[in-house]
């Protein structure tokens, strides 16, 4: 993907001066030539260090200095020994994309190690080994043409800069000469740098907090939300990196939510931090205890009988919460169409003194919450049920539920 293109007829400092160039031998100075003018390099040769001519290199063939080998496919490695028209941009060597007697369409390329999703700055310089050339050179990134360029008159150099993005771990950069016959587009000083952003965001998570049940704050999904919750994010290039998170809950009495944030900038650099959220709970895990006779009967009853349901409610540390005024118990009865599959449970109506449709309110007596379930009111054609009891703190809204399967014979 090409994100930006810029062209200037000037001679600024090379764009890669600050960072390492990912292109091998981007100024074509290797190997150094003893030639007076040029050296033809044929298709399949790796003579120009780091570069392939048309196809993958299999040899280091060349035709020797200032020769006319009649190659159908080649480029020329040029040597600048001085003169009124510089045929190089930097150093003493450049490439003429139209090899001696070669045909249009010859190319040179490199397969460059890249990071998927990362953006890079591509810079190179062009001129002509003769007059101006309309559409003299095509540049490809990842086998997709970026642009076809016209080149200026000999002695003038154009700089071309693009921002490109990698989609794989190895990306092909190719230059294609569109002029044949010995004097074509000149190419020099090719660079590919990964931008200035190799630094991950600096992140400080929101401070640890303690909250009641039901009051865990939603995770931040943006820098603004993250900052509003007391965190901080700073990045050297991206003012608005992405914010993602995941929660892991452990323990009870209290529960601990470990919230892991991942902050990722536009270049793919990521930093993680964790926020600890303590959730105060008064109900113990397995804090609803079924009392006899249900456990003893193993939940089997005769249709038409009355089932005495009794529970106790335990808090953290084993504290008995049953008698507390702010703790209530409710009962729901759910019919099972498949005794092996609780997802088939459907609520059924039964006589109760309850709270609307939320279940029957259980009475407190003798240290228990009780309800006498008259099974005459249950559907006669259903044989499997779930009893669902819920203990709730009416002050805070915190609740805990348990189910017990029963069957009719």
ZAMARGU-4260 file (C-alpha; in steps of 0.2 Angstrom, whole numbers, plus 5000, padded with zeros to 4 digits):
<rodrens>
0) 5000/5000/5000 | 5007/5017/4995 | 5003/5030/5008 | 5012/5046/5001 | 5022/5051/4986
5) 5033/5066/4984 | 5045/5072/4970 | 5057/5086/4971 | 5070/5092/4958 | 5084/5096/4971
10) 5098/5088/4980 | 5094/5087/4999 | 5104/5076/5011 | 5099/5057/5010 | 5084/5053/5020
15) 5092/5038/5028 | 5106/5047/5036 | 5099/5045/5054 | 5093/5027/5052 | 5100/5011/5046
20) 5096/5007/5027 | 5088/4991/5025 | 5093/4990/5006 | 5110/4981/5003 | 5121/4992/4992
25) 5108/5005/4989 | 5122/5017/4982 | 5128/5003/4970 | 5146/5006/4976 | 5149/4987/4978
30) 5159/4980/4969 | 5170/4995/4965 | 5174/4996/4946 | 5190/4998/4937 | 5180/5003/4922
35) 5182/5020/4913 | 5163/5021/4909 | 5152/5005/4912 | 5151/4986/4915 | 5136/4976/4907
40) 5128/4964/4920 | 5116/4951/4912 | 5100/4943/4918 | 5102/4931/4932 | 5119/4939/4938
45) 5122/4944/4956 | 5137/4954/4952 | 5130/4970/4959 | 5131/4966/4977 | 5113/4963/4985
50) 5104/4965/4968 | 5096/4952/4956 | 5094/4956/4938 | 5077/4952/4931 | 5077/4935/4940
55) 5085/4927/4955 | 5104/4927/4954 | 5113/4911/4950 | 5130/4918/4945 | 5141/4933/4946
60) 5143/4935/4927 | 5147/4952/4918 | 5154/4957/4901 | 5169/4966/4907 | 5173/4985/4906
65) 5166/4996/4892 | 5161/4981/4882 | 5146/4978/4869 | 5141/4960/4873 | 5124/4960/4864
70) 5115/4954/4880 | 5096/4954/4877 | 5093/4957/4895 | 5105/4967/4906 | 5108/4983/4916
75) 5124/4993/4916 | 5134/4997/4931 | 5141/5014/4928 | 5157/5022/4934 | 5159/5041/4935
80) 5177/5047/4932 | 5172/5065/4931 | 5165/5076/4918 | 5152/5090/4915 | 5137/5079/4918
85) 5136/5069/4934 | 5130/5051/4931 | 5130/5047/4949 | 5120/5055/4964 | 5132/5049/4977
90) 5149/5040/4977 | 5156/5035/4960 | 5144/5022/4954 | 5126/5021/4948 | 5115/5009/4937
95) 5108/5012/4920 | 5092/5003/4919 | 5094/5001/4900 | 5109/4989/4898 | 5120/4989/4882
100) 5109/4984/4868 | 5095/4977/4880 | 5077/4978/4877 | 5064/4988/4888 | 5057/4979/4903
105) 5074/4974/4912 | 5074/4976/4931 | 5084/4975/4947 | 5076/4970/4963 | 5079/4965/4982
110) 5069/4955/4994 | 5070/4965/5010 | 5066/4958/5027 | 5051/4968/5034 | 5038/4968/5048
115) 5020/4965/5043 | 5010/4980/5046 | 5025/4992/5048 | 5027/5007/5037 | 5043/5012/5029
120) 5050/5026/5020 | 5057/5022/5002 | 5069/5035/4994 | 5079/5034/4978 | 5086/5046/4965
125) 5084/5046/4946 | 5092/5055/4931 | 5094/5050/4913 | 5109/5044/4903 | 5104/5055/4889
130) 5089/5066/4886 | 5073/5067/4897 | 5063/5051/4897 | 5044/5050/4898 | 5039/5036/4909
135) 5057/5029/4909 | 5056/5020/4926 | 5043/5010/4935 | 5045/5006/4954 | 5036/4991/4962
140) 5033/4987/4980 | 5027/4969/4985 | 5025/4966/4966 | 5012/4980/4965 | 5017/4996/4954
145) 5019/5011/4965 | 5022/5023/4950 | 5029/5025/4933 | 5041/5040/4933 | 5048/5052/4920
150) 5066/5056/4922 | 5075/5073/4919 | 5089/5078/4907 | 5106/5071/4910 | 5115/5080/4924
155) 5099/5083/4934 | 5093/5072/4948 | 5076/5069/4955 | 5072/5063/4972 | 5057/5051/4975
160) 5050/5047/4992 | 5036/5036/4997 | 5029/5029/5012 | 5025/5010/5010 | 5018/4997/5021
165) 5024/4979/5023 | 5011/4964/5023 | 5024/4950/5025 | 5041/4947/5033 | 5049/4948/5016
170) 5045/4961/5003 | 5051/4963/4985 | 5057/4981/4979 | 5059/4981/4961 | 5064/4994/4948
175) 5060/4992/4930 | 5067/5001/4915 | 5055/5005/4902 | 5068/5011/4889 | 5080/5000/4879
180) 5096/5002/4869 | 5110/5007/4880 | 5106/5024/4887 | 5091/5024/4899 | 5086/5029/4916
185) 5099/5031/4929 | 5096/5025/4947 | 5106/5029/4963 | 5106/5030/4982 | 5091/5019/4986
190) 5086/5018/5004 | 5072/5010/5014 | 5071/5014/5032 | 5058/5009/5045 | 5053/5027/5050
195) 5059/5034/5067 | 5046/5024/5077 | 5055/5009/5084 | 5050/5014/5102 | 5035/5006/5111
200) 5022/5017/5120 | 5026/5022/5138 | 5011/5017/5148 | 5006/5018/5166 | 4990/5009/5171
205) 4976/5016/5182 | 4979/5013/5200 | 4973/4998/5209 | 4955/5001/5216 | 4943/4992/5228
210) 4924/4992/5223 | 4908/4983/5228 | 4900/4970/5218 | 4892/4976/5202 | 4903/4992/5202
215) 4918/4986/5192 | 4922/5001/5180 | 4921/4996/5161 | 4938/4995/5153 | 4945/5010/5144
220) 4945/5008/5125 | 4954/5024/5120 | 4968/5035/5126 | 4955/5048/5133 | 4946/5035/5143
225) 4962/5027/5149 | 4968/5044/5155 | 4951/5048/5163 | 4953/5033/5174 | 4970/5039/5180
230) 4982/5030/5168 | 4994/5038/5156 | 5000/5035/5139 | 5014/5043/5129 | 5021/5038/5112
235) 5035/5047/5102 | 5026/5046/5086 | 5008/5041/5088 | 4997/5053/5098 | 4982/5041/5098
240) 4988/5023/5100 | 4975/5009/5101 | 4969/5003/5118 | 4963/4985/5121 | 4961/4975/5137
245) 4956/4958/5145 | 4950/4953/5162 | 4955/4938/5172 | 4944/4935/5188 | 4952/4925/5203
250) 4947/4921/5220 | 4932/4926/5231 | 4929/4935/5247 | 4935/4946/5239 | 4937/4943/5221
255) 4952/4950/5211 | 4950/4956/5193 | 4967/4957/5185 | 4964/4969/5170 | 4978/4968/5157
260) 4979/4983/5145 | 4988/4982/5128 | 4993/4999/5120 | 4999/4998/5102 | 5005/5012/5091
265) 5003/5014/5073 | 5020/5006/5069 | 5015/4990/5079 | 5025/4993/5095 | 5015/4987/5110
270) 5016/4989/5129 | 5006/4980/5142 | 5002/4985/5160 | 4990/4978/5173 | 4977/4986/5184
275) 4971/4976/5200 | 4953/4978/5204 | 4947/4971/5221 | 4929/4967/5222 | 4922/4966/5239
280) 4909/4952/5241 | 4899/4947/5256 | 4892/4930/5249 | 4904/4916/5250 | 4907/4904/5235
285) 4895/4890/5238 | 4887/4901/5251 | 4869/4894/5249 | 4867/4878/5259 | 4852/4867/5256
290) 4845/4859/5272 | 4835/4843/5275 | 4824/4835/5269 | 4829/4839/5251 | 4847/4833/5251
295) 4842/4817/5260 | 4828/4814/5247 | 4840/4817/5233 | 4827/4828/5225 | 4814/4815/5222
300) 4796/4819/5226 | 4779/4813/5222 | 4768/4824/5212 | 4755/4833/5222 | 4766/4833/5238
305) 4772/4848/5247 | 4791/4850/5247 | 4799/4859/5262 | 4813/4870/5255 | 4826/4876/5268
310) 4842/4885/5265 | 4855/4895/5275 | 4865/4909/5267 | 4884/4910/5272 | 4895/4925/5269
315) 4914/4927/5268 | 4923/4918/5282 | 4908/4907/5285 | 4897/4921/5293 | 4879/4916/5294
320) 4869/4930/5284 | 4852/4921/5285 | 4845/4932/5299 | 4851/4949/5292 | 4837/4960/5288
325) 4845/4966/5272 | 4847/4949/5265 | 4832/4941/5257 | 4829/4924/5248 | 4818/4920/5233
330) 4813/4904/5224 | 4811/4900/5206 | 4805/4884/5198 | 4811/4879/5181 | 4804/4865/5171
335) 4817/4854/5161 | 4812/4847/5144 | 4829/4838/5144 | 4835/4832/5161 | 4853/4832/5155
340) 4852/4849/5148 | 4850/4864/5160 | 4849/4876/5145 | 4831/4869/5142 | 4825/4876/5158
345) 4809/4887/5157 | 4801/4896/5172 | 4784/4889/5177 | 4771/4897/5188 | 4767/4892/5205
350) 4758/4899/5221 | 4769/4911/5230 | 4768/4927/5240 | 4783/4933/5229 | 4790/4948/5221
355) 4781/4950/5205 | 4789/4938/5192 | 4806/4938/5201 | 4802/4923/5211 | 4793/4918/5227
360) 4799/4927/5243 | 4806/4914/5256 | 4801/4916/5274 | 4814/4917/5288 | 4811/4905/5303
365) 4822/4895/5315 | 4838/4901/5307 | 4833/4896/5289 | 4825/4904/5274 | 4810/4893/5270
370) 4797/4890/5257 | 4784/4876/5256 | 4782/4871/5237 | 4765/4864/5233 | 4768/4853/5218
375) 4750/4852/5214 | 4752/4868/5205 | 4767/4861/5194 | 4763/4854/5177 | 4758/4836/5178
380) 4766/4831/5162 | 4784/4837/5167 | 4795/4826/5177 | 4811/4836/5179 | 4814/4853/5187
385) 4827/4864/5194 | 4824/4874/5210 | 4834/4890/5209 | 4836/4900/5226 | 4844/4917/5226
390) 4850/4927/5241 | 4851/4945/5238 | 4857/4960/5248 | 4843/4973/5245 | 4854/4987/5250
395) 4868/4984/5238 | 4859/4973/5225 | 4873/4960/5227 | 4866/4942/5225 | 4871/4924/5224
400) 4861/4909/5217 | 4861/4890/5217 | 4851/4877/5208 | 4846/4860/5213 | 4838/4847/5201
405) 4822/4838/5207 | 4812/4825/5199 | 4794/4819/5200 | 4789/4800/5201
</rodrens>
